[in-house]
Amino acid sequence: MEEKWWKKAVIYQIYPKSFQDSNGDGIGDLNGILSRLDYLERLGADAIWLSPVCRSPQDDNGYDISDYQDIDSMFGSIEDMERLIREAKKHHIGIIMDLVLNHSSDEHRWFLEAKKSRENPYHDYYVWRDGEKGHPPNDMRACFGGSAWEWCPEVGQYYFHQFSVKQPDLNWENPKVRQEIYSMIRWWIDKGVCGFRMDVIDQIAKEPDRKITANGPRLHEFLREMSRETFRGRDLITVGEAWGATPELAKLYSNPDDSEFSMVFQFEHIVLDQEEGKEKWDLAPLPFLKLKETIQRWQTELYGCGWNSLFWDNHDLPRIVSRWGNDGEYRVESAKMLAILLHGMQGTPYIYQGEELGMTNAPYAIGEYRDIETRNMYRERLENGYDEADIMASLHAKSRDNARTPMQWDTSENAGFTRGTPWIKVNPNYRTINAESQLHDENSVFSCYRKLIRLRKTYDVFVDGTFRLLLEADEDFFAYQRENTSCRLLVICNFFGRSRTCPLKPEWEQMELLLGNYSSIEAPEIFRPYEARMYISKMEA
């Protein structure tokens, strides 16, 4: 399997607004990130994926960009960004930019020009349709609620937006738009970034007249053109976020010929705990056997012909220890179990800030939420007659703000995140869950992640081993084997909160224990609540 640095790499995602504030304004910034590079180097991160830091009105926390080639003043300056890129390299860490290419802010100069007149050269940079005010072109809905069409009185037309009304979709059918984007990407490459994460990139080839948003007919044509014009042949990591990806589509996104991206960032495994055909807020128990089947399919079908991202958390998702772990009595054990389970697989692991500490969801009241999607959902469901207690239960489980609480550094005021008033409330449990208490504790969640990162760099089987799911029908155990010509890796996880005897005992008797999430093993065949073990053996010549 071709050797690429990003196949052994581990990526750390930072949500800049909530990571570290350096100037006391309550908002994380680039200089705050710079001050924590030692921490990230100690963890072992190879690259930082920065959620958007470009200039933005912040209607959707930076995913509404008004200038792709400038830094928003809340985070610092372009000089601060250049300094961060330079200093991170000294810590052996690259910077991955988050590019939002499906849409811009309605305050971007392109859109300000576009709505001046239908004859303006920038008008065709966006997706417009004729119509009468109050009668949208069709009934398509935006992801954040309401119609996907917004009336623009200046030109007497509707523009299309898949997200907020302040996020008009770009018209990728226009070659001038594409060339503007490619020029901007090359500009960032020249600044020294090590790669790009492409936000909702599977939606750029939309055809709203046919109600097509994701995976439009020209999608892969556009992606191949972008690759040729920008990053192909360079030693960069490129990640395509694709909520609607299947393994077959992922083979296109992540073809080893570099025609599109290094890897795909897909969500099939992470959307299983909601009622089928309904919204993410409609909660359902995790179908554990379906989770195993889904992960197995991605592990086996991409082997040798594509590359996947491995993740539990990101800025759009709740904290995994609160979601599929146990954020009470077994928080430490279940957080480590989920880490061991994921990091033994093939793909590039992503750690979202605070995941390596076992940070949890936040028990907010409705007035403490800041996320536009969360606020809109609360209002719409109240108007539609939902019970408020049920609405709040859904928000506590799935709101994006669960991931956006400030990073918990220590026990000082505001968890060491800021000297000022934080832009969003700090999770009250920071006095017991924080980095300071875990850095030198060999049994901490942080130490478990650190060991997993070292193991990935030590053993090639993590990168190139085949995958075989074990105990497929077992309702408690998630177990699998990885194997290459030199070693066999065995991962066994008791996914739930009761002790079980493992049926696989003969498999590990002659293997070396690489890592476990309990400090000792009491009875080899008994797996305690959320117990996880990783074994290895050398192959006979």
C-alpha positions in Angstrom: 0.0 0.0 0.0 1.5 3.3 -1.1 3.2 5.2 1.8 1.6 8.5 2.5 2.4 10.5 5.6 -1.3 11.1 6.4 -2.0 7.3 6.6 0.0 7.2 9.9 -1.0 10.7 11.0 -3.5 11.6 13.7 -5.4 14.8 13.2 -6.5 17.1 16.0 -9.6 19.3 15.3 -9.7 22.7 17.0 -12.8 24.8 17.2 -10.9 28.0 17.6 -13.6 30.0 19.3 -13.6 27.6 22.2 -10.0 26.4 22.5 -7.9 29.1 24.2 -8.4 32.8 24.6 -5.2 34.9 24.7 -6.5 38.4 25.2 -9.4 38.1 27.7 -12.3 38.8 25.4 -13.9 35.5 26.1 -13.3 34.1 22.5 -10.5 31.7 21.6 -8.0 32.9 19.1 -4.9 32.0 17.0 -2.4 33.2 19.6 -4.3 31.0 22.2 -3.7 28.0 19.9 -0.1 28.9 19.5 0.3 28.9 23.3 -0.9 25.3 23.5 1.3 23.8 20.8 3.4 22.1 23.5 0.3 20.3 24.7 -0.6 19.1 21.2 3.0 17.9 20.5 2.9 16.0 23.8 -0.3 14.3 22.7 1.3 13.4 19.4 -0.9 15.2 16.9 0.6 15.5 13.4 -1.8 18.2 12.2 -4.4 20.6 13.4 -7.7 20.9 11.5 -8.8 24.5 12.3 -12.6 25.1 12.0 -13.0 28.3 9.9 -11.0 31.3 11.0 -11.5 33.4 7.9 -13.4 36.7 8.0 -17.1 36.1 8.8 -20.2 37.7 10.3 -20.4 34.6 12.4 -24.0 33.8 11.6 -23.0 30.1 11.6 -19.9 30.3 13.7 -17.5 31.0 10.8 -19.1 28.7 8.2 -20.3 31.8 6.5 -17.2 33.3 5.0 -17.0 36.9 3.8 -13.3 36.9 2.8 -11.5 33.6 2.2 -8.1 35.4 2.2 -8.3 37.2 5.5 -8.6 36.2 9.2 -11.5 37.3 11.3 -10.5 39.9 13.8 -11.9 37.9 16.7 -9.2 35.3 16.0 -6.3 37.6 15.2 -4.7 38.7 11.9 -3.2 37.2 8.8 0.2 37.7 10.5 -1.0 35.7 13.5 -2.0 32.9 11.1 1.4 33.0 9.3 3.1 32.8 12.7 0.9 29.9 13.8 1.8 28.0 10.6 5.5 28.6 11.2 5.6 27.8 14.9 3.4 24.7 14.5 6.0 23.3 12.0 8.6 23.6 14.7 6.4 21.3 16.8 6.1 18.9 13.9 2.5 19.9 13.4 0.8 21.0 10.2 -2.2 23.3 9.8 -5.3 22.1 7.9 -7.6 24.9 6.7 -11.4 24.4 6.8 -12.7 25.6 3.4 -16.4 26.3 3.0 -16.8 26.1 -0.8 -20.5 25.3 -1.1 -21.6 28.7 0.0 -20.3 32.1 1.1 -21.6 34.7 3.5 -24.2 37.1 2.1 -21.7 39.8 3.2 -19.0 38.5 0.8 -18.1 41.1 -1.8 -19.3 38.7 -4.5 -22.8 38.5 -3.1 -22.9 42.3 -2.4 -22.2 42.8 -6.1 -24.5 39.9 -7.2 -27.6 41.5 -5.7 -27.0 44.9 -7.3 -28.5 43.8 -10.6 -29.1 40.8 -12.8 -26.5 42.2 -15.3 -23.7 42.5 -12.7 -20.8 40.1 -13.5 -21.0 38.6 -10.1 -24.8 37.8 -10.3 -24.1 34.4 -11.8 -21.7 33.5 -8.9 -24.8 32.4 -7.0 -27.9 30.3 -7.7 -30.9 32.4 -8.7 -34.4 31.6 -9.9 -37.3 33.9 -11.0 -40.5 34.0 -9.1 -43.0 36.1 -7.2 -42.4 37.3 -3.6 -44.2 34.8 -1.3 -44.1 32.0 -3.9 -40.7 30.3 -3.9 -39.6 28.3 -6.9 -40.3 25.0 -5.0 -40.8 23.6 -1.6 -37.2 22.7 -0.7 -36.2 23.2 2.9 -33.0 24.6 4.4 -31.0 22.5 6.8 -31.4 25.1 9.5 -35.2 25.4 9.0 -37.5 27.3 6.7 -37.4 27.6 2.9 -34.2 27.0 1.0 -35.2 30.1 -1.1 -34.8 33.7 0.0 -36.4 36.6 -1.8 -34.0 39.4 -2.9 -35.9 42.6 -3.6 -32.9 44.3 -5.3 -33.1 41.9 -8.3 -36.6 40.5 -7.9 -35.4 37.0 -7.7 -34.9 34.2 -5.2 -31.5 32.9 -4.2 -30.8 29.4 -3.0 -29.4 28.6 0.4 -29.0 25.1 1.8 -28.2 26.5 5.3 -28.8 29.9 6.8 -30.4 32.7 4.7 -27.0 34.4 5.2 -25.2 31.6 3.5 -26.2 31.8 -0.3 -25.0 28.8 -2.3 -22.2 29.4 -4.8 -22.9 28.5 -8.5 -20.2 25.9 -9.3 -21.7 25.7 -12.9 -20.0 29.1 -13.5 -16.3 28.4 -14.4 -15.4 31.9 -13.1 -16.5 30.9 -9.6 -14.4 27.7 -9.8 -11.3 29.6 -10.9 -11.7 32.2 -8.1 -11.8 29.3 -5.6 -8.8 27.5 -7.1 -6.8 30.7 -7.0 -7.6 31.1 -3.3 -6.6 27.5 -2.5 -3.2 28.1 -4.2 -2.8 31.2 -2.1 -3.2 29.2 1.1 -0.9 26.5 -0.2 1.8 29.2 -0.7 1.2 30.3 2.9 2.4 26.9 4.0 -0.7 25.0 5.2 -0.4 21.2 5.0 -3.9 20.6 3.7 -7.6 21.3 3.5 -10.8 20.0 4.9 -13.7 20.7 2.5 -16.9 21.5 4.2 -20.1 19.8 2.8 -18.2 19.3 -0.5 -20.7 16.8 -1.8 -23.3 19.6 -2.2 -21.4 21.9 -4.6 -23.0 20.3 -7.7 -26.6 20.9 -6.6 -29.5 21.0 -9.0 -32.3 22.7 -7.1 -34.8 22.5 -9.9 -34.6 18.7 -9.6 -34.3 18.9 -5.8 -30.8 17.5 -5.9 -28.4 18.8 -3.3 -25.8 16.1 -2.5 -24.0 14.0 -5.1 -25.1 16.0 -8.1 -24.3 14.8 -11.6 -21.2 17.0 -12.1 -19.8 16.6 -8.6 -16.8 14.4 -9.4 -16.0 16.4 -12.5 -15.7 19.5 -10.4 -13.6 17.7 -7.7 -11.2 16.3 -10.3 -10.8 19.7 -11.8 -10.1 21.3 -8.4 -7.5 18.6 -7.7 -5.7 19.2 -11.0 -5.8 23.0 -10.6 -4.6 23.1 -6.9 -3.3 20.3 -4.8 -2.7 17.3 -7.0 1.0 16.2 -6.9 1.7 18.1 -3.7 2.3 16.4 -0.3 -0.9 17.7 1.2 -3.8 16.1 3.1 -7.2 16.8 1.6 -10.4 15.7 3.3 -13.9 15.8 1.7 -16.8 16.0 4.1 -19.6 14.0 2.6 -22.7 13.2 4.7 -24.2 11.2 1.9 -21.2 9.1 0.9 -21.3 5.4 0.4 -18.3 3.1 0.1 -18.7 3.1 -3.7 -18.7 6.9 -3.8 -15.9 7.1 -1.3 -13.7 5.1 -3.8 -14.1 8.1 -6.1 -13.4 10.7 -3.4 -10.3 8.9 -2.1 -9.0 7.1 -5.1 -5.3 6.4 -4.6 -4.5 8.1 -7.9 -4.9 11.5 -6.2 -7.6 12.5 -8.7 -9.8 13.9 -5.9 -9.0 13.8 -2.2 -6.7 12.0 0.2 -9.7 10.7 2.2 -13.4 11.0 2.7 -15.1 12.2 6.0 -18.4 10.3 6.0 -21.1 9.9 8.6 -23.0 6.6 8.0 -21.9 5.1 11.3 -22.7 8.3 13.3 -26.3 8.8 12.2 -27.6 5.4 13.3 -29.2 6.5 16.7 -32.1 8.5 15.2 -35.5 7.4 14.0 -35.3 6.2 10.4 -36.4 8.9 7.9 -36.7 11.5 10.6 -34.5 14.3 11.9 -31.4 13.9 14.1 -33.5 15.2 17.1 -35.7 12.2 16.9 -33.7 9.9 19.2 -33.5 6.2 19.0 -31.4 3.5 20.8 -28.1 2.7 19.1 -28.6 -0.4 16.9 -25.3 -2.0 18.0 -25.3 -4.8 15.4 -26.0 -2.3 12.7 -23.0 -0.2 14.0 -20.7 -3.2 13.7 -22.0 -4.1 10.2 -21.6 -0.5 9.0 -18.0 -0.1 10.3 -17.1 -3.5 8.9 -18.4 -2.6 5.4 -16.4 0.6 5.4 -13.3 -1.1 6.6 -13.4 -3.9 4.0 -14.8 -2.2 1.0 -12.3 0.6 1.0 -9.3 -1.6 1.6 -6.7 -1.0 -1.0 -8.8 1.3 -3.1 -9.7 4.2 -0.9 -9.1 5.9 2.5 -11.5 6.8 5.3 -11.5 9.2 8.3 -11.9 7.7 11.7 -13.9 9.8 14.2 -16.5 9.8 16.9 -16.7 13.6 17.6 -16.5 16.9 15.8 -17.9 20.4 16.0 -21.3 19.2 14.6 -21.8 16.3 17.0 -22.4 15.6 20.7 -19.7 14.3 22.9 -19.2 10.6 22.2 -18.8 9.6 25.9 -22.2 11.1 26.6 -23.7 9.6 23.4 -22.5 6.0 23.3 -20.4 5.8 26.4 -21.3 6.4 30.0 -20.5 9.9 31.2 -21.2 9.1 34.8 -19.7 6.2 36.8 -17.8 4.7 33.9 -16.8 7.9 32.1 -13.1 7.2 32.1 -13.4 3.6 31.1 -16.0 4.1 28.4 -14.1 7.1 26.9 -10.9 4.9 26.7 -12.9 2.0 25.3 -14.3 4.1 22.4 -10.8 5.4 21.7 -9.2 1.9 21.6 -12.0 0.6 19.4 -11.7 3.4 16.8 -7.9 3.8 16.7 -7.2 0.2 15.9 -9.0 0.5 12.6 -7.7 1.5 9.1 -8.1 5.1 8.3 -6.8 8.5 9.6 -8.0 9.1 13.2 -9.4 12.5 14.1 -9.5 13.7 17.7 -11.8 16.6 18.5 -10.7 19.0 21.2 -11.5 17.7 24.6 -12.2 14.2 23.4 -8.8 13.2 24.6 -9.9 14.3 28.1 -13.3 12.5 28.1 -15.2 15.8 28.0 -19.0 15.4 28.2 -22.2 17.0 26.9 -23.3 20.2 28.7 -26.5 20.5 30.8 -27.6 23.9 29.3 -30.8 25.8 29.8 -32.3 27.0 26.5 -31.0 30.6 27.0 -27.5 29.3 27.3 -27.4 27.8 23.8 -25.7 29.8 21.0 -26.0 27.6 18.0 -28.4 28.8 15.2 -29.5 25.2 14.4 -30.3 24.6 18.1 -32.3 27.8 18.6 -34.2 27.3 15.3 -35.1 23.8 16.2 -36.4 24.8 19.7 -38.6 27.5 18.2 -40.0 25.4 15.4 -40.8 22.4 17.6 -42.5 24.6 20.2 -44.6 26.1 17.4 -45.5 22.7 16.2 -46.7 21.5 19.5 -43.8 19.4 20.8 -43.5 19.0 24.5 -40.8 21.3 25.9 -39.3 18.6 28.0 -38.9 16.3 25.0 -37.3 19.2 23.0 -34.8 19.8 25.8 -34.0 16.1 26.0 -33.1 16.1 22.3 -31.0 19.3 22.7 -29.1 17.8 25.7 -28.4 14.7 23.6 -27.7 16.2 20.1 -27.1 19.9 20.1 -23.9 21.0 18.3 -23.2 23.3 21.3 -22.3 20.1 23.3 -19.1 20.1 21.4 -18.5 23.8 21.5 -18.1 24.4 25.2 -14.7 25.9 26.1 -11.7 23.6 26.4 -11.2 22.4 30.0 -7.6 23.2 30.8 -7.5 23.3 34.6 -9.5 24.1 37.7 -9.1 27.9 37.6 -12.0 30.2 36.8 -13.5 29.4 33.4 -11.4 26.3 33.2 -8.3 28.2 32.2 -9.9 29.1 28.9 -10.3 32.8 29.4 -9.7 35.6 31.9 -12.9 37.3 30.6 -16.4 36.2 30.2 -16.6 33.1 27.9 -18.7 33.5 24.7 -20.5 30.3 25.8 -20.8 28.8 29.2 -18.1 26.5 30.5 -19.3 23.0 31.4 -19.6 23.0 35.2 -17.7 19.7 35.4 -14.4 21.3 34.5 -13.1 21.0 38.0 -13.0 17.2 37.7 -12.5 16.9 34.0 -9.5 19.0 32.8 -6.1 18.6 31.1 -4.0 19.6 34.1 -5.3 16.6 36.1 -4.6 14.1 33.3 -1.2 15.0 31.8 0.9 13.1 34.2 -1.7 10.4 35.1 -0.8 7.1 33.3 -4.4 5.9 33.7 -6.1 9.0 32.3 -8.0 9.3 29.1 -5.3 11.6 27.8 -2.6 9.0 28.4 -4.7 6.4 26.6 -5.0 8.6 23.5 -1.3 9.4 23.7 -0.4 5.7 23.8 -2.7 4.9 20.8 -1.0 7.6 18.7 2.4 6.1 19.5 1.2 2.6 18.6 -0.1 3.8 15.2 3.4 5.2 14.4 5.1 2.0 15.7 3.2 -0.8 14.0 2.4 -0.8 10.3 -0.5 -3.2 10.8 -2.6 -0.2 11.9 -2.1 1.3 8.5 -2.1 -1.7 6.1 -3.6 -4.6 7.9 -6.7 -6.4 6.7 -9.9 -6.2 8.8 -12.0 -9.0 10.0 -15.0 -8.5 12.3 -15.4 -11.1 15.1 -18.4 -12.0 17.1 -20.7 -10.4 14.5 -23.9 -11.4 16.3 -22.8 -10.7 19.8 -25.0 -8.0 21.5 -22.2 -6.7 23.8 -18.8 -7.2 22.3 -17.2 -5.3 19.4 -14.2 -7.3 18.4 -12.0 -7.4 15.3 -8.7 -8.5 13.9 -6.2 -6.7 11.8 -3.4 -8.6 10.0 -0.5 -7.9 7.7 2.6 -10.0 6.8 4.3 -9.2 10.1 1.7 -9.0 12.8 -1.8 -9.7 14.0 -3.7 -7.2 16.0 -6.7 -8.1 18.1 -9.1 -5.5 19.6 -11.9 -6.6 22.0 -14.3 -4.2 23.5 -17.2 -4.7 25.9 -19.3 -1.9 24.5 -21.8 -1.7 27.4 -22.0 -1.4 31.2 -22.2 -5.0 32.4 -19.5 -7.7 32.9 -19.4 -10.4 30.3 -17.3 -13.6 29.6 -15.6 -13.2 26.3 -16.1 -16.2 23.9 -12.7 -15.4 22.2 -10.3 -16.6 24.9 -8.2 -18.9 22.7 -7.5 -16.0 20.3 -5.4 -14.0 22.7 -3.7 -16.6 25.0 -0.5 -16.4 23.0 -0.7 -12.6 22.3 0.9 -9.6 24.0 -1.3 -7.1 25.6 -0.6 -3.7 24.0 -3.1 -1.6 25.8 -6.1 -1.9 28.1 -8.4 0.6 29.7 -8.3 -0.8 33.2 -5.1 -0.6 35.3 -5.0 -4.4 35.6 -6.7 -7.6 34.3 -8.5 -9.4 37.1 -9.7 -12.5 35.1 -8.6 -12.8 31.5 -11.9 -14.2 30.3 -14.0 -11.6 32.1 -14.5 -8.2 30.6 -15.8 -5.6 33.0 -18.1 -2.7 32.1 -16.7 -1.0 29.0 -13.5 -2.9 29.2 -11.3 -2.8 26.1 -8.1 -4.6 25.3 -5.7 -4.5 22.3 -3.4 -7.5 21.7 -0.6 -8.1 19.2 1.4 -11.1 18.0 4.2 -11.4 15.5 3.6 -13.6 12.5 5.7 -16.7 12.1 8.2 -16.5 9.3 
